[in-house]
Amino acid sequence: MQPAGVAPLKVDIAEKTFRSAEGVMIDVLRGLSFEVRQGEFACLLGPSGCGKTTTLRILMGLDRDFSGRYQLPEGSSKRIAAVFQEPVLLPWRTVEQNVRLALSPRFRGKDLDSLFEILGLSAMRSFYPSELSLGLARRAALARAFATEPSVLFLDEPFASLDERTADRLRRLLISVWAARPTTVLMVTHNLREALLLADRIIVLTPSPAQVLGVFDLRLSREFRDTQALDDLILDFHKRFPIPV
Ligand SMILES: Nc1ncnc2c1ncn2[C@@H]1O[C@H](COP(=O)(O)OP(=O)(O)OP(=O)(O)O)[C@@H](O)[C@H]1O
C-alpha cells in the first residue's frame, strides 16, 4: 500500500488512434495500463513503432486526442520535465542561461553549482550550444531538466545516436544526478541493456497496438550491475519475455 500523500504515476489509456495520410485509422495504444511508484525509475521498453513516444506525449499533455486517463505523481512540485533525443538548446544562449531559463523567474538566481558539478559541466557553463559535442549538449539538457526539481521526469531515448562509451558515461551521470535529486522517472528506450542498467522496473510493451506484456522488477542494487550481472539479467529477462529486444 502507498503511504498517505504519495501518489504514483497512473496510466490507463483505453485507446489512441492516428489517421494515416490515406485516411486509414491506425490503432497505436489499446488498454495500456501501468503505474510507476513515486520516486521510482521506470523504463518503457518495446519494439520500434509500438507507441512509446506517443505514450509520453500523452502524459506530457502534448496530445489530448485519446480515450482514457492518467494521473501524474504528486510531488512538492507539479512540474514536469522532459529530455528528448534532440537536446533542443537555444543556440544564442549559454549553457547556464539555457538551464536558468527553464526556472520560474523567482528561482532563476538559485545556486546550481552542485548540479553543474555532478554532470561534469562546471567548466562549460559559459559555452554556447555550438561549442558542445552531442554528449555535452545531452548533459546540458539533463541539467536543465533536473534544475526545475520536477515531480516527474520523462526521458525519450536521451542517449540515442551517441557512441557507446559516451552513452554509458551519460547513463552513469544520469543515475548520479537522479540519486542526488530524486524524482519519478519514466524513460522510453528500446535498448534492453540500458533499461537493465538504469531502471527499478521495466514495463515491457507488446507491438502496436501497445499494451503491457509484463513488468520486470530489478532488485539488484545499481552498484552491482556490472557487465557480468547485466549479462545474467539479460538471460533472466529473455526467459520471462522471449521477445526480440
Ligand atoms: N502524428 C502521427 N500521425 C500518424 N501516425 C503517427 C503519428 N505519430 C506516430 N504515428 C504512428 O504511431 C505509431 C507509434 O509511434 P511512436 O513514435 O509512438 O512509436 P515508438 O514506440 O516511440 O517508436 P520508436 O521506438 O521507433 O521511436 C507508429 O506506427 C507511428 O508511425
PDBQT file of the ligand as one rigid body, heavy atoms in Angstrom, charges set to zero:
ROOT
HETATM    1  N1  LIG A 301       1.296  12.192 -35.850  1.00  0.00    +0.000 N 
HETATM    2  C1  LIG A 301       1.158  10.928 -36.293  1.00  0.00    +0.000 A 
HETATM    3  N2  LIG A 301       0.324  10.667 -37.332  1.00  0.00    +0.000 NA
HETATM    4  C2  LIG A 301       0.164   9.402 -37.775  1.00  0.00    +0.000 A 
HETATM    5  N3  LIG A 301       0.785   8.335 -37.252  1.00  0.00    +0.000 NA
HETATM    6  C3  LIG A 301       1.634   8.550 -36.235  1.00  0.00    +0.000 A 
HETATM    7  C4  LIG A 301       1.873   9.853 -35.703  1.00  0.00    +0.000 A 
HETATM    8  N4  LIG A 301       2.756   9.751 -34.682  1.00  0.00    +0.000 NA
HETATM    9  C5  LIG A 301       3.068   8.440 -34.584  1.00  0.00    +0.000 A 
HETATM   10  N5  LIG A 301       2.390   7.724 -35.508  1.00  0.00    +0.000 N 
HETATM   11  C6  LIG A 301       2.450   6.261 -35.676  1.00  0.00    +0.000 C 
HETATM   12  O1  LIG A 301       2.137   5.674 -34.425  1.00  0.00    +0.000 OA
HETATM   13  C7  LIG A 301       2.938   4.520 -34.201  1.00  0.00    +0.000 C 
HETATM   14  C8  LIG A 301       3.674   4.665 -32.879  1.00  0.00    +0.000 C 
HETATM   15  O2  LIG A 301       4.663   5.709 -32.994  1.00  0.00    +0.000 OA
HETATM   16  P1  LIG A 301       5.646   6.066 -31.783  1.00  0.00    +0.000 P 
HETATM   17  O3  LIG A 301       6.572   7.110 -32.286  1.00  0.00    +0.000 OA
HETATM   18  O4  LIG A 301       4.845   6.357 -30.585  1.00  0.00    +0.000 OA
HETATM   19  O5  LIG A 301       6.401   4.679 -31.589  1.00  0.00    +0.000 OA
HETATM   20  P2  LIG A 301       7.716   4.354 -30.727  1.00  0.00    +0.000 P 
HETATM   21  O6  LIG A 301       7.430   3.112 -29.984  1.00  0.00    +0.000 OA
HETATM   22  O7  LIG A 301       8.115   5.547 -29.930  1.00  0.00    +0.000 OA
HETATM   23  O8  LIG A 301       8.774   4.088 -31.886  1.00  0.00    +0.000 OA
HETATM   24  P3  LIG A 301      10.385   4.170 -31.885  1.00  0.00    +0.000 P 
HETATM   25  O9  LIG A 301      10.890   3.174 -30.895  1.00  0.00    +0.000 OA
HETATM   26  O10 LIG A 301      10.742   3.774 -33.285  1.00  0.00    +0.000 OA
HETATM   27  O11 LIG A 301      10.767   5.590 -31.559  1.00  0.00    +0.000 OA
HETATM   28  C9  LIG A 301       3.841   4.392 -35.420  1.00  0.00    +0.000 C 
HETATM   29  O12 LIG A 301       3.248   3.481 -36.309  1.00  0.00    +0.000 OA
HETATM   30  C10 LIG A 301       3.865   5.779 -35.991  1.00  0.00    +0.000 C 
HETATM   31  O13 LIG A 301       4.065   5.718 -37.392  1.00  0.00    +0.000 OA
ENDROOT
TORSDOF 0
